[in-house]
Amino acid sequence: MQSENMEPVNYYVGIDVGTASVRAALVDQLGTVVAYADQKIQMWAPQPDHYEQSSDDIWAACCTVTKKVIQGINIGQIRGLGFDATCSLVVLDNNFHPLAVNVEGDCKRNIIMWMDHRASDQVARINGTRHNVLCYVGGVMSVEMQPPKLLWLKENLQESCWERAGCFFDLPDFLSWKATGVTARSLCTLVCKWTYSSEKGWDDSFWRVIELEDLMAEKYKKIGNEVLPPGAPVGNGLTPDAAEDLGLPSGIAVGASLIDAHAGGLGMIGASVRGYNLPCENQPITSRIAVICGTSSCHMGISENPLFVPGVWGPYYSAMVPGFWLNEGGQSATGKLIEHVVQGHAAFPELQKKAAASAQSIYTYLNGHLDLIKKSLPVGFLTVDLHVWPDFHGNRSPLADLTLKGMVVGLALSQSLDDLALLYLATIQAIALGTRHIVETMQTVGHHINTLFMCGGLSKNPLFVQMHADIMGMPVVLAQEVESVLIGAAILGACASEDFASLQDAMEKMERVGEIVLPNHKDKRFYDKKYQVFLKLVEHQQQYKTIMQST
């Protein structure tokens, strides 16, 4: 297969391990997805706040989807492989075999998932130290980072897991090890989730003060003492065993990996916007923010100098785009929250039947139903009396308060399909208002953001995208290739192959703008008022807590 100018086509494989599935794409040097495949992966929830997975199951799924996307392709044209994954914790023993992270001793379940909140006591104690490394995570460490999970394992599974562990990997680094046999870690994972400093390395005093000084042995061998920037070649490329598993040529380049949200940011934030009349045109890349929205959402903003944003992770140097500092805001439950609200409603069975009868997804049907009931008003105005605070799984940014709960104000004594549609709309608006809260907090310390770049499953929902444009008052740019996360993973393989001069060169040549959704500026006053109510909701929740805790 050759391109129009008759140059041979080079291909790159991107593999993305999400919360519920593994996906792969075969991508050419122009950033076009030539083939795509996905496969569900297992998840266990043995008790509240405990979520576990299997590294064997995930690797098997990686092999299955990779073999599917390369069918009919001359594999000699495949030049590189890149991985991204959720920031889940993988535990292996000294022989690199799975080790149980549960009291049942089930070694198949050897991953503590990113969304696992079992270590809430441990993270509270870590935050109580007020150690200097916490300045780089918005002042407060999240329970979703790795140190509290490691401390939980030491305190709860000392004999069965902690003392037998030979290696603790972030899931993206486990995948690059599995592919290459090299235990080098990505700068992205270690800086963002493990407190590593790109300038100073590990901080011994932190590990001592949280009583995990045993990890310092052999120059931090168990958690990583060789660190590579994203997209750097790992070892000698794909090992013969991994090549056989994946159906790829032995020795092809494997790029140092990324966390999944960072791959999404990398896969779209560098696209050329010439001729689109966007506010970020002729502006530095720092005027853009990447919003990666799926089960949860991440907000990736970059700056030339380190900016410390309260409640927002970072600044992390070169953790996503080389040479730039990254700040990462986030919402712990977005797609998961919409699903929870919709599926838990009494009218959900009726919605399922009507959506199936019209051969539509439930969300396409709900969007159409809202259009029917809005009459002459803009659809967003339907929630004038209905307001949601979306932190059903705590607040990641910008308040960094795990104890916050969800709130709904404006319920009626009715459970019709109309009520479900309105609650769905109010929930989407609450998520967009949360994005505004994060971005405004970032702006106060020196970010200058004027355009949203959005990808992930929720970006396929036009109502979700439009509400973000309207509530933010900014255009939303969608990538031409909707699978920006997979483009980002493929770019890592492309960079490692040395077919491009740099990671930025690969980004510019493999990313393209797709649809642009503009805000309805005439609706600004309404959403400014919704935002005022939004901020009042959390203020009131905090007051209620103070009242109930008073003596």
C-alpha positions, -999 to +999 in steps of 0.1 A: +000+000+000+014+034-010+003+070-005-007+094-033+029+107-037+040+070-040+061+071-009+060+038+010+036+039+039+049+034+074+026+022+101+026+024+139+005+005+165-010+023+194-024+003+223-046+019+249-056+002+281-087+019+295-108+012+326-131-014+309-114-023+276-082-026+257-081-009+223-056-009+195-052+011+163-030+008+132-020+044+123-001+056+092+025+083+092-002+109+084-021+101+115-049+082+098-064+053+117-063+024+092-077-003+115-092-004+150-101-032+175-112-034+211-118-060+237-133-059+272-112-067+302-121-080+336-126-060+367-133-071+403-149-051+431-146-074+461-157-047+486-166-010+486-138+013+472-118-018+461-113-022+423-089-048+409-077-061+376-054-088+362-021-080+343-023-114+326-058-107+314-048-072+301-017-084+283-038-112+266-063-085+255-034-064+241-023-094+220-058-101+207-065-065+195-031-061+180-034-092+159-068-079+147-056-045+135-026-058+116-046-084+095-038-080+058-009-056+064+027-063+054+041-063+089+075-052+076+059-017+072+051-015+109+078+006+124+069+012+160+046+004+190+034+027+218+013+020+249-008+041+272-029+029+301-047+040+332-025+048+362-032+016+380-007-002+403+007-036+391+024-058+416+048-086+406+070-109+427+108-114+423+102-137+394+079-112+377+048-133+384+015-117+395+011-111+433-023-108+450-033-073+461-063-087+481-070-105+513-083-135+494-048-142+481-061-143+445-028-137+425-047-133+393-060-100+408-026-082+410-036-047+400-051-020+423-070+002+398-066+039+395-102+044+408-096+023+439-101+044+471-091+018+497-061+039+508-081+070+521-066+067+556-031+064+542-034+094+519-048+115+548-017+107+568+006+114+538-011+148+534-007+154+571+031+154+567+029+186+545+060+173+528+075+195+500+067+170+473+030+177+478+036+212+462+038+193+429+004+177+433-016+208+440-008+207+477-028+176+484-021+141+472-049+121+457-059+087+469-056+077+432-018+082+433+006+053+441+023+062+474-010+057+495-017+024+477+018+012+484+014+022+521-019+003+522-002-028+509+025-026+535+000-021+563-026-046+553-008-073+532+027-072+547+035-109+546+014-120+516+023-091+493+046-064+505+075-087+516+072-109+485+070-080+460+098-077+435+084-049+413+057-022+415+048-009+381+024+018+369+003-001+343+018+018+313+053+008+324+043-028+330+032-029+293+065-015+280+084-040+303+062-069+290+070-058+254+108-052+258+119-070+290+133-037+302+121-023+336+128+014+327+099+036+337+083+065+318+090+100+332+052+106+327+041+079+352+068+085+378+065+123+379+027+124+378+018+095+402+049+086+422+064+120+433+096+116+412+112+148+402+125+152+366+152+175+380+162+159+413+149+122+411+135+105+442+133+124+474+146+101+502+131+122+529+095+117+516+097+079+516+112+080+551+086+103+565+057+081+552+075+050+565+082+034+531+119+037+533+123+000+524+116+011+488+149+030+487+168-003+486+191-008+456+185+027+444+147+023+443+149-008+422+114-019+430+098+013+418+122+024+391+158+037+388+160+041+350+137+068+337+129+076+300+110+106+285+078+096+267+084+083+232+121+074+238+131+039+225+129+013+253+157-012+252+163-030+219+126-029+210+101-058+209+115-091+223+110-123+203+085-136+229+064-104+229+066-102+191+052-137+189+024-128+214+014-096+195+020-109+159+045-081+153+081-081+140+108-088+166+129-057+173+105-030+162+108+002+183+088+005+215+083+040+228+083+049+266+047+050+275+021+075+288-008+075+311-040+073+290-052+109+296-017+122+288-018+102+255-051+119+247-036+153+253-005+144+233-026+131+205-045+163+198-030+194+215-004+199+188-027+200+158-023+229+133-053+253+135-043+275+106-073+289+088-099+280+113-102+315+129-097+301+164-085+323+193-055+300+197-043+306+161-009+323+161-008+318+199+016+295+218+004+260+224+000+270+260-033+288+251-049+254+246-062+229+272-068+192+264-099+177+280-099+139+279-133+127+290-144+091+294-152+073+327-135+102+344-121+134+329-086+150+328-078+186+320-042+190+306-028+225+305+009+233+297+031+263+304+066+274+297+073+280+334+062+261+364+028+272+377+015+259+411-023+256+410-041+248+443-059+215+439-045+208+404-017+183+400+017+194+388+036+213+376+053+183+360+082+190+337+081+172+303+055+147+315+034+151+283+050+176+258+088+178+261+101+211+274+068+222+289+054+221+324+021+202+328-008+209+351-034+182+353-069+189+366-095+162+368-130+149+377-131+114+392-165+105+378-179+119+346-190+092+321-195+070+351-216+097+368-239+101+337-243+064+335-251+062+373-277+090+371-294+077+339-294+039+348-305+045+384-336+065+374-371+049+376-377+058+339-346+040+327-365+008+315-389+030+295-359+048+280-342+015+270-373+003+252-379+036+233-342+039+223-342+003+211-374+008+192-359+038+174-325+020+168-307+047+188-283+047+217-299+058+250-279+091+249-289+099+213-325+093+222-322+115+253-307+143+233-336+141+208-361+140+237-347+172+251-351+188+217-387+179+217-395+193+252-374+225+250-400+243+228-386+277+218-359+279+245-323+269+241-321+233+254-297+243+283-324+266+298-345+236+307-326+233+340-334+268+354-347+251+385-326+220+385-289+220+397-264+193+403-231+192+422-212+163+404-188+150+431-205+117+437-170+102+439-153+131+457-136+162+442-102+157+425-098+193+412-097+221+421-109+215+457-090+181+462-116+170+487-123+133+487-151+137+512-174+158+490-206+142+479-230+147+450-260+171+453-292+175+433-315+205+440-349+209+423-365+174+424-402+170+419-427+143+429-424+128+394-403+101+377-412+104+341-390+102+310-390+140+309-376+141+345-349+116+335-339+137+305-337+169+326-316+152+352-293+139+325-290+174+311-283+190+345-256+163+352-239+171+319-240+208+327-226+201+362-196+184+346-191+213+323-194+237+352-168+217+370-145+221+340-150+259+342-142+257+379-109+240+371-099+262+342-107+294+361-085+282+390-057+276+365-062+310+350-058+327+384-022+316+387-010+324+352-024+300+326-039+318+295-063+294+280-088+303+252-096+270+234-106+235+245-094+205+226-116+175+236-114+138+230-126+106+247-159+087+247-180+117+260-167+139+232-188+118+208-220+132+225-229+165+208-248+177+238-218+172+261-196+191+238-220+220+232-226+224+269-188+227+275-185+253+247-215+274+261-206+271+298-169+278+291-176+305+265-148+290+244-147+270+212-142+232+215-120+216+189-125+179+182-098+159+165-104+146+129-095+112+143-119+107+172-095+082+189-070+108+200-057+086+228-047+059+203-031+086+180-011+096+211+000+061+217+009+056+181+029+088+181+050+073+209+059+044+186+065+068+157+089+088+178+108+057+191+112+045+155+131+077+147+110+082+115+103+118+129+128+144+140+112+147+175+080+140+194+068+175+185+075+168+148+054+136+150+026+155+168+025+182+141+024+157+112+001+131+127-027+153+142-055+171+124-084+193+134-119+179+129-152+195+140-152+228+158-181+236+181-186+273+189-202+287+220-236+304+219-225+337+234-261+350+237-266+324+264-237+336+285-258+353+312-278+321+319-247+300+324-230+327+345-260+324+369-258+286+368-221+288+377-230+311+407-255+285+419-229+257+412-204+274+436-231+280+462-239+243+462-204+233+474-203+263+498-236+251+514-224+215+515-193+225+535-216+246+558-238+216+564-208+195+573-196+221+598-231+222+614-233+184+617-198+181+631-202+209+657-205+199+694 
